[in-house]
Each structure stands twice: as C-alpha cells, then as structure tokens.
Amino acid sequence: LSVLRGGTSTSPVTTVKYSSSDLPKVIPPSFGPSSPPVTSTIIVPDDFTVQGDTTSANVSGLRVTLNLTYPSDPNLTLTLDHYDLNGNLLGSVPLATNVGSGSNQTANFNNTIFDDNATTPIQNGGAPFFATFNPQMPLSAFAVMSAQGTWVLVVQNSGRGSGTINRWSLTFQKPVPTSGLGMSGAD
C-alpha cells in the first residue's frame, strides 16, 4: 500500500539480474532522420512489482548496466522501453541523449550504470562513461508496474560512425514474500 501511495516498500528484497542474450549488435551509421534504431531485448519471465528509487535495502529498485562501443557518444540516443506480455507499451524512459559533447574523449559506454540514486546526472558525465549516473529521466517511472514482459534497449544513431552494443542488463530489487509477522526466518 505504501508503494501505491508513492512511499517506499518496507518488505525485504533480493537482487535479481537479467541480461540480454541477443548480442552483440552492430550500430550502423545513420542515413538521415529516418534511419531505424537498433534494439536489444531482455525478457523478464517473473511477475513481481518494480520497486521505486529506494527500497527497504536503500538501493534503487531498478538499475540498467550498459557496455557499448561507439566513436562519438553525442550522436546516440538511448531509451529503455517496457512492454507487457501482449506487446503493449507500458512505459518508456530516455536514458541518455547527446551526452559527452564538449570533452576530448567522446567514445564508449564502459559498464555504465544508470541508477536513480546516483549523484551525477549522465548529462554531466564524460566519455568513456564508466561509472554510475542518473539517467536522463528517472527509472522510477516504471515503479509499481510488473517487471514481467519485454524490456527493450533502443539505440538511435544520428551520426556517420558505427559501433556495437556489447552487453546490457537489468538489475531489480525483487520483493521477497513474507507473512507480515516480522520473522524472516519463519517467513
């Protein structure tokens, strides 16, 4: 009930991770504004509620980790979409758009973690992005939705360079069912 009212979950959580299995994928050069994006999917078979930006374990309910090779990150737009089992779009969150411009190094996302509780916004980071950053828009937009379904990383390239999506994953804080008696051993 607390989560539905915008609060945080007080139930215990466990960390679960899902990784994409359709990689690597080439990011081709752009041939204008109608160039199709490159997508990679993760199917989450488990039905549990996506936690908000802080769980009872004081960690974000959802984190995205990305490893991507590309010569000029400012040319990329990264978005995370979530679809239910019937293919209906439940939500979409821009992770990064036009980031890394103005720095000497503009290439790559090296084990970049998007986390609502990070202290540095991705827009203030520099390539190669190798730390934990706030996404462009909060991942908590997926809070109280079911994690079950298809999660899609969408990479739109507006530049002439080419690159590769090497790997990406989702890390959730999955609620652990309890009896509510406060005795986790018995629960």
C-alpha positions as CSV (number, residue, x, y, z in Angstrom):
1,L,0.0,0.0,0.0
2,S,2.9,2.3,0.8
3,V,4.3,1.9,-2.7
4,L,0.9,2.7,-4.3
5,R,0.8,5.9,-2.3
6,G,4.2,7.0,-3.5
7,G,6.1,5.7,-0.5
8,T,8.8,3.1,-0.4
9,S,8.4,-0.7,0.2
10,T,9.1,-1.9,3.6
11,S,9.2,-5.6,2.6
12,P,12.6,-7.3,2.2
13,V,14.0,-7.5,-1.2
14,T,16.5,-9.7,-3.1
15,T,18.7,-8.7,-6.1
16,V,17.8,-10.3,-9.4
17,K,19.6,-9.7,-12.7
18,Y,18.5,-10.3,-16.3
19,S,20.9,-10.0,-19.2
20,S,20.3,-9.6,-22.9
21,S,21.1,-12.7,-24.9
22,D,20.7,-11.2,-28.5
23,L,24.1,-9.5,-28.5
24,P,26.4,-8.2,-29.8
25,K,24.6,-6.0,-32.3
26,V,26.0,-3.6,-34.8
27,I,25.0,0.1,-34.6
28,P,25.2,1.1,-38.3
29,P,25.9,4.7,-39.5
30,S,22.9,7.0,-39.8
31,F,21.5,7.8,-43.2
32,G,19.2,10.6,-42.2
33,P,16.4,11.1,-39.7
34,S,14.5,8.1,-40.8
35,S,17.3,5.6,-40.0
36,P,15.9,2.8,-38.0
37,P,17.1,2.4,-34.4
38,V,19.0,-0.7,-33.2
39,T,17.2,-2.7,-30.4
40,S,18.1,-5.4,-28.0
41,T,15.7,-7.2,-25.7
42,I,15.5,-8.8,-22.3
43,I,12.6,-10.9,-21.4
44,V,11.7,-11.0,-17.7
45,P,9.6,-14.1,-17.1
46,D,9.0,-13.4,-13.4
47,D,5.9,-11.4,-12.2
48,F,6.8,-9.0,-9.4
49,T,6.4,-5.3,-8.9
50,V,9.2,-2.9,-9.9
51,Q,10.3,-1.1,-6.8
52,G,10.7,2.7,-6.8
53,D,14.0,4.6,-6.5
54,T,14.6,3.4,-2.9
55,T,13.7,0.0,-1.5
56,S,13.9,-1.3,2.1
57,A,17.5,-2.2,1.3
58,N,18.2,1.5,0.5
59,V,19.1,0.7,-3.1
60,S,17.3,1.6,-6.4
61,G,14.6,-0.8,-7.4
62,L,15.9,-0.9,-11.0
63,R,19.3,-0.3,-12.5
64,V,20.5,-0.6,-16.1
65,T,24.1,-1.6,-16.9
66,L,25.4,-0.9,-20.4
67,N,28.5,-1.7,-22.4
68,L,28.5,0.0,-25.8
69,T,31.3,0.8,-28.2
70,Y,30.8,3.9,-30.4
71,P,33.2,6.6,-31.6
72,S,31.0,9.7,-30.8
73,D,28.5,9.3,-27.9
74,P,26.8,12.7,-28.5
75,N,25.3,11.1,-31.7
76,L,23.4,8.5,-29.7
77,T,20.0,8.5,-28.0
78,L,19.5,5.6,-25.6
79,T,16.0,4.7,-24.4
80,L,14.5,1.9,-22.3
81,D,11.0,0.6,-23.2
82,H,8.9,-1.9,-21.3
83,Y,6.2,-4.0,-22.9
84,D,3.7,-6.4,-21.3
85,L,3.2,-10.0,-22.4
86,N,0.7,-8.8,-25.1
87,G,3.2,-6.4,-26.6
88,N,1.6,-3.3,-25.2
89,L,4.0,-0.5,-24.4
90,L,3.8,0.2,-20.6
91,G,6.5,2.9,-20.4
92,S,9.5,4.5,-22.0
93,V,12.4,6.2,-20.3
94,P,15.2,8.2,-22.1
95,L,18.5,7.1,-20.6
96,A,20.8,9.5,-22.4
97,T,20.6,11.9,-25.3
98,N,23.5,13.9,-26.8
99,V,25.8,13.2,-23.8
100,G,29.6,13.6,-23.7
101,S,29.9,16.5,-26.1
102,G,32.5,19.1,-25.3
103,S,35.0,16.7,-24.0
104,N,38.3,15.5,-25.5
105,Q,37.1,11.8,-25.3
106,T,33.7,11.1,-26.8
107,A,33.7,7.4,-27.2
108,N,32.0,4.5,-25.5
109,F,29.9,3.4,-22.5
110,N,32.1,1.1,-20.4
111,N,29.9,-0.8,-17.8
112,T,27.9,2.4,-17.4
113,I,25.2,2.0,-14.7
114,F,22.0,4.1,-14.8
115,D,20.6,4.4,-11.3
116,D,18.1,7.0,-10.0
117,N,20.2,7.3,-6.7
118,A,23.5,8.2,-8.4
119,T,24.9,11.6,-7.6
120,T,26.0,12.5,-11.1
121,P,23.5,13.1,-14.0
122,I,24.5,11.4,-17.2
123,Q,24.5,14.9,-18.9
124,N,27.3,16.0,-16.6
125,G,29.4,12.9,-17.2
126,G,32.1,12.4,-19.8
127,A,33.0,9.6,-22.2
128,P,34.0,6.9,-21.7
129,F,31.1,6.7,-19.3
130,F,32.4,4.1,-16.8
131,A,30.6,5.0,-13.6
132,T,27.1,5.2,-12.1
133,F,24.9,8.0,-13.4
134,N,21.4,9.3,-13.1
135,P,19.5,8.6,-16.3
136,Q,18.1,11.5,-18.3
137,M,14.7,10.7,-16.9
138,P,14.1,8.6,-13.7
139,L,13.8,4.8,-13.9
140,S,11.2,5.1,-11.1
141,A,8.7,5.8,-13.9
142,F,8.5,2.0,-14.1
143,A,7.7,1.7,-10.3
144,V,4.6,-0.3,-9.4
145,M,4.5,-1.9,-12.9
146,S,5.0,-5.6,-13.2
147,A,8.6,-6.4,-14.2
148,Q,7.3,-9.3,-16.3
149,G,7.4,-8.7,-20.1
150,T,9.9,-7.5,-22.6
151,W,12.4,-4.7,-21.9
152,V,13.9,-3.1,-25.0
153,L,17.1,-1.0,-25.2
154,V,16.6,1.4,-28.2
155,V,19.8,3.0,-29.6
156,Q,19.2,5.7,-32.2
157,N,22.3,6.9,-34.1
158,S,22.3,10.3,-35.8
159,G,26.0,10.2,-36.8
160,R,28.1,8.6,-39.5
161,G,30.1,6.3,-37.2
162,S,29.3,2.7,-36.5
163,G,29.6,0.8,-33.2
164,T,28.4,-2.2,-31.2
165,I,26.0,-2.9,-28.4
166,N,28.2,-5.4,-26.5
167,R,26.0,-6.2,-23.5
168,W,23.4,-4.8,-21.2
169,S,21.4,-5.9,-18.2
170,L,18.7,-5.0,-15.8
171,T,19.1,-5.4,-12.0
172,F,15.9,-5.4,-10.0
173,Q,15.3,-5.4,-6.2
174,K,12.6,-8.1,-6.2
175,P,10.3,-8.2,-3.1
176,V,10.5,-11.3,-1.0
177,P,7.2,-12.6,0.1
178,T,6.7,-12.6,3.8
179,S,3.9,-13.5,6.2
180,G,4.0,-10.0,7.7
181,L,4.8,-11.4,11.2
182,G,8.3,-9.8,11.1
183,M,10.1,-13.1,11.5
184,S,12.0,-13.5,8.2
185,G,13.3,-17.0,9.2
186,A,9.8,-18.2,9.6
187,D,8.6,-16.3,6.5
